[in-house]
Structures are given as structure tokens and as C-alpha cells.
Amino acid sequence: MLSRRRQRQAEWEERIAREQAEFQELACQVFGSPLSTIPGAIGKVESWWCQQYQWLKETGYLLRPRYAPGWVPSWQDTKKRWVECEDSQVPARDHVLDATRMADGVFVTLKLITKSRHPYEIEIGRLFSTEPLVSDLYNYSVPLYDVLDVPDDEDQALLVMPLLRPFHRPRFDTCGEVVDFFRQLFLGLRFIHQQHVAHRDCMGPNIMMDANPLYIDPYHPQDLDMKRDFSGKARYFTRTRRPPKYFFIDFGISRRYAADHNAPLEYPIWGGDKTVPEFQKSDDACNPFPTDIYYLGNMIRENFLLTKRGLEFMLPLVKDMVQDDPVKRPTMDEVVARFNEILKELSSWKLRSRVIYKEDSNIESLYYGVVHWTRRISYIVRRVSAIPGS
């Protein structure tokens, strides 16, 4: 028994050593030196993007200098700290990277997918990105600019989409800003359902924001607080002054159904939110549309009602959206109708009031309060709408 364990251990160590040697050999081919000797070096997964650099450039998409052949770290042979350099920034997710569309300089996101694993993602993405749906005002599904087939791999493709950022960064200032966020999400998910598509994973990280209207300076896609060239902090306006648009992303496990298939049944498929009540009780097939309602309601509950003050007016609706029994949850048509009734009861004063973050200290709360009131008076004088974009 002991000899077999030692043999397996030796085989495991040999395999690790072989993989590391292969990786360093690839690093030498691309960069001329082993990466382990360079602080902030290209990681093993990042090397895949390096290999695609020239092909992507020929296709019309330029990766950042970090991924270019012959890249020399900007901090090398200098006194710069590598963590403070633009070209040291690594992607948060291995299969997603930013790029620049060379035709017009627009910043985009590239997402690597395996088509056999997510067979409907391209189809559904194209559905919401072509006429007449792409021009519909209620369409809040991330547009799909392009689909690039990866050379020498028929099962992989790169989806080209806008460069987006998490919906909660920067923070919300007023109740009106949060109301606009909810409004766009409710209209957007209703629109998705009207096309007979169940998202099946519309939780927090899969809701993002086009922050281009907000930002004075282009922000860095990996360090969202910094300017793209890392010359300082990226400056931005409030959402009230420059309203952003929010998008549902990641249709990897979404499904589209026939128009007459009103109550489809699907076996549970676990997305990012692991709290779905109907998935806890059994593995029986269930209707995915009420599950979408739960995902969205739970996102609001966890990201707003439990962490912020001043949004209690949403509590009755959210409670119904997250009921344990899927049959008792409202449809998106009902959610939108009830939300519109809630809006009628909110005064301009309430909408302009500050969203209070429970995590803030007393000093932080005082600071944000003073800044908020300065802006609030200015917006009232200039008659800026209490609900962005209204």
C-alpha cells in the first residue's frame, strides 16, 4: 500500500514538473525568458491570450500591450513598483479580456466560450442584437457586436461585447438613482421573457452597467478606480447627472422556447445564486420563468434592502418575488405594474434623498451626507430630474 502511494506521489510530482517545464518553454518562445523570474508576469491562462494577439489584431481587435509579442514590462530596470503600472494588471476572469476595436477605438470585452457547453448563447445573443429587437427601448440585454471563431478549434468562439462594469461601482447616491436601476431591470427582464427567453442566471454579477456617460476619463478595465493609462484616479459624474444604462449579461445557460410554450419545464441548473427555493427541495423539472423572478428579487434583497436604508418601499414587492412557492411569485408583467404604482407614491423629496449604506462609519456617513446635500440643492435649482433619464 505504501509503495503504491509513493508511486502515485512520484507520478503527480512528475506531472507537475512536466507542466511547469512546458509552460516555461512556451514563455521563452513568446517573451524570451522564463516568466517566473519577472514580477507581475504573464500567468499560465493569460498565455492563451498572448497566442491570439496577432490573429485578433488582424481581425480588428487590439489587446493591451501586456499581451503583445516581445512585451517588456514597463517597470523593468526602473524604480517603479510593478503593481502600480498599467501593464501589470491581470484579468479578474480567465475567459474574459478587454480589447480595443481598431476601426473606431471603442473599448470592448472579449468572452471565450465553448459552444458545446453553452450551445444557445450565441443564438440568444444574436436575437437581442439584431433588428427589430436591438432598437427596442425596452431591450436591456447586452449587445453582441461580433462572434469570432477561434482558429484551429471549432468548439471555441470569442463573443465581442461592450466594455461594462459592475452596476454598483461607483455607489448609488439617491433613491431616484436606485429607482432608475430597478426600472431598467424590471423592463429588461420583462422584455426578455416576452421573447420567450428564460435567463436562468440573472443574479447580481450578471447585471452590469455601461458607464461611458458617467466617466470623464476612460477607466481601466481591470482596476476600475484608475484611468486607463494609470495616470491617476478616473473622474466621474453622479448617475443623476449622467444616467447610465444597465444590461443583463451572460446567456450561457439561457433557453428560448416556442411562443405557445407558456410553462416550459427544465431540470434545475445551478447559476451563481445558490439559494433558489425550488432547487433546494427536489431535482424535479420546473418552470424557469418564476426562477428568474426569484433571482432578480433576491438580488434586490441582498444588495439593497439588507445593506442600505431608505428603500423600504420596495419590501412588499420583493417579498412576493422571493416567495418559496414559485407559483405564488408575480410575473414580470405584474412586477412592472406594481412597480409603477410604487413610483406614484414616491415624492420628489424622497427620490432625491440619500441612500444610506449600513457599512459606512459615522465619519463616512457625515462626509457623504454633506456632499449629497451640496449636489441635491444644485440639482433642485437646475431642475435636474430626481429619476435619472426621466
N, C-alpha and C positions, 0 to 999 in steps of 0.2 A: 504493500500500500504506500509506504513512504517513498519507495523508488519511483512509483508512478506519479506521485505529487511533485517530486523533484524534476521528473521528466517534463511534466506539464509546465512547471515554473520556468524551466530552461527554454522550452518552446515559446512560451509567452515573452520572455526577455529577448529571445532571438527575433521574434516577430516585431517587437517594438523597435529594436535596434535597426532592423531592416527598413522599417517605415521611416524612421528618422534619417537614415542614410539616403533613402530615395528622395526625401523632401529636401535635404541639403544639396543633393546633386541638382535637383530642379532649381533651387535657389541660386546655385553657382551659374547655371545656364542663363538665368534671367538677369541676375544682378552682379555676377562676377565674384561673389564672396558668400560664405555661409551666413545665413540670416541670424543665426544665434549670437553672432558677435556684434550685432547692431542693435542698440536700444530702440524700441518702438518699431521693430522690423515687421515686415510683411508676415502675417500669420499663414498657417497651412491652408485654411479655406480661402483667404484672400488671394493666394497664388492663382486660384482658378480665374479670378477677375483679371489678373495680370496677363494671363494667357489669352484673354479675349480682347485685350486693349486694341490691337491693330485691326482686328475684324470689326469691332464696334466703331472705331474711327472711320473705317471705310464705309460702314453702314450709315454714318452720320451722327454718331453719339460719342462724345469725348469724356473719358473718365478723368478724374483728378490726377495731378502729376504723380501722386504716390504709386499709381498703377502703371505708369509708363515704362517702357523698356529703358534700361540704363538709369533708372531713378537713383539719384544720390540724395540722401536725407539732408534737408536744409540746415539741420543743426550739426551736421558732421564737421569736425575741425573748427567748431566755433564754441563760444561760451553760452550759447542758447540752451535752455532746458528743452529737451525733446518734447515734453508733454505740452509745451506752450507754442508749438509750431503747427501750422495748418496741416502739413503733410504727415503728421503723426497720428491723425485722427482715424480711428477704425470704425467700421460699421457696427451698429448695435445688433443686427441680424445678418447671419452669413449669406442668406439668399436674396438680400435687398441691398442695392447700392445706388447712389446718386450719380447723375451724369449731366452733361450739357448737350442740348440739341444744337448741332453746329449750324443748322440752317438759319436759326433766328436767335440763338443764345439763351433759349428758355431752359431753365433747370428742370430736370425730370427725375423720375425714380424708375429704376430697372428692377424687376422682380423675376427671379428664376423659378420656374415651376416645372414639375414633372407631369406631363399630360396624362399619363396612365393613372396617376394617383388622384389628380383633380381634373377629370375629363370634361367638366362643364364650365370651368372658369373662363376660358376664352370665349365660348359661345355666349354666356350671360354677360360678360364684359362688353362684347361687341353689340349685344342687344341694346344696352343702355347708352352706347356710344355712337349710334347711327340714327339717322332721321327715321321717323319723326321724334323719337324719344329724347335724343340728345339735346334738342332745343326746348323741351318741355320745362317750364319754370318750376315744376314740382320734382324734377329729376335731381336727386342728391346722391346719385351713385357715381363713384369715381370714374371719370372718363378714361377710356383705353385708347391711347394715341396710336399705338403700333404693336404688332406682335412679330418678334424676331425669332426665327428658327435657329437654334444653336447648331453650328457646323459639326458634322460627324456624330450627331446624337439626335435621332428622330424623335426621342421621347422628351426632350427638353426644349423649352422656349423661354424667351425673355419678354415680359409684358412691360410696355413703356407707358407710364402714367405721370400725372403731375407730381411735383415735389410738394408733399404735405407735411404737416407737423401735428403732434398730439393736440386734441381740442382744448386742453386745459392749460396750455402754455402759450402766451402769458395768462395770468389768472384773470378771472372774471371780476369786474368792478361793481356792476349794478345788477339789480334784479331784472331790469329790462334786457340786459345782455344775455342773461341766463334764459329768459323767456324766449328770446330770438333763437337761441340754440335749441331749446325744446321744440319750438315751432318748426324749425327746419327738419329736425329729426322725425317728428310725427308726420309731416307732409312727405318726407323722403321715404319712410318705411311704408306708408300707405301707398305711395306710388309704386314701390317695388312689389307689394302684394297685388296691386291692380294689374300688374303684368304677369300675375300668376307665378311669381318667383318667391320662394322662401329663402331668406338669407341663411338662417341656421347657425349664425355665429356673430350676431350684431351686438356684441358687448363692447365695453369701453375702448380697448386698444384698436378695435376695428372701426372706430369713428374718429375721423381726422379733419384737419382744417387747412383750407387754402389761405395762408396768412400773408399773401402778397400785398393785399390792401393795407394791412396793419403796419408793415415794416418799412421804415425809411431806408434802412441798409439791408441788402441781401444777407440773410443769416446763414451760418454754416450748417450743412445738413446733418452733421454728426455732433457738433457742440452747438445746440440751438441758441445759446445765450450770446455767442460770438458772431462778429461779422464774418462773411465768407472768407476774407483774406486774413482773418485773425488779427486785424489791426486794432481791435477794441470791441466793446460790447455793442451788439446790434440794437439800434434805437427803434422804437415802435410807438404807435398811437394806441388809444383805447379802442375797444370794439364799438363803442358808441359813436366815435368819430369816424372810424373807417371799418364798417361792418365786413366781417369775413364770411366765407361760405364753408359749410361743413359737408363732409362726404362720408358715406358708408363705403368701406373698402373690403377687400378680401372675400371674394365669392368662391373660394376654393371648395367649400362643401355645400354650396347653394344648389338648389334644384328649381327647374321650371316645369310647370305642369300644363296640361291641356286646359283650355278655357272652361270646359264643362266639368273639370275635376275639382270640385269645390272643397272636398275634405280628403285630401290625399293622406295616406298612411306611410310613415317612414320609421324604420328601426332607429333607435337613439344613436346619435353620433355626437360625441363629446367635443364641444368647442372650448373656447377659453374660459367660459363661466361654468364651473362645475357644480352649481347649486340648483340646477333645474329640477323642480319637484317631481315631475313625471318620470325623470330619468333615475331618480333615487329608488322608486318603488318597484319598477319592473323593466324588463328589456322588451316589452311588447311594443309593436309599432304604434305610432301616434301621429296626430296632425302637427306638422312643423310650424304652421302659421301662429297658433297660440303660443308656441315656444318662443317665437320671435318677439311676441308681446312681452313675455316674461323677461327675456334678455334686456330689452330696452328699458322696461320698468325697473329692473334690478340695477341697471347702470345708473339710473337717476337716483335710486335709493342709496346706493353705496357711494356715489361720487358727489352727491349734493345734499340729500336730506339728512344723512348721517354725519356729514363733515362740515356743513355750513348752516348758518342761521339766516332766517328771513325768507325762506322758500316753503314755509309750511302750507301755503295754499295749494301745493301740488300733492299733498299727502293723500287725500281721498282717492284721487285718480291713480296714483302709483300703487296704493294698496290693492286696488282692483286689478291692476296689471300684473301683479306678482302673486295672485291667489294660487294656492296649491292645486286646485282643480282647474285644468286648462279650459274646460267648457264654460266656466264662470268668468273668464277673462274677457274684457271688451275686445271687439275687432278694432282694426286701425281706423275704420270709418267712425266708430263710436269714440275712440280716443281723441281724434281730431275735433269732433263735435263738442265733446265735453271740455276740451282744452280751450276752444273758442269761447265757451260760456265762462270759464275761469277768467279769461282775459278781460271780459266785460266788467268784471268786478274789481279789477286792479286799477287803482288811481295812478295818475302821473307821478304823484309824490312817492307812491310805493315802488313804481317801476324805476324811479331814479335813486332809490335808497341803496345803500351799500350792502353787498353780500359779505357777511362776516364769516371768516374762516375760523373754525374752532381751534385749529392748531396754532393760531397766532398768539404770541405773548402779549401782555398788556402794552408794552412799548411798541411792538409792531402794530397792534390794533390802533393805537393813538396815531402813529405815523400815517397808516393807510387812511384813517378817518379824516385827518387834516387834508391830505392830498385829494381825497374823494370830494370833500366839500368845496374845495377850490375849483375843481373841474365842474362840479354839479352846478354851482352858481353861474359859471361861464356858459354851460350848455343851456341853462334856462334862459339866460339873457339872449343868447344867439338862436333860441328856439330849435335847438337840435333835438330830434325825436328821442323820446325816452326808450323806445324799442328800436334798436338799430335797423336801418333799412326800411322802416315803415313810411 
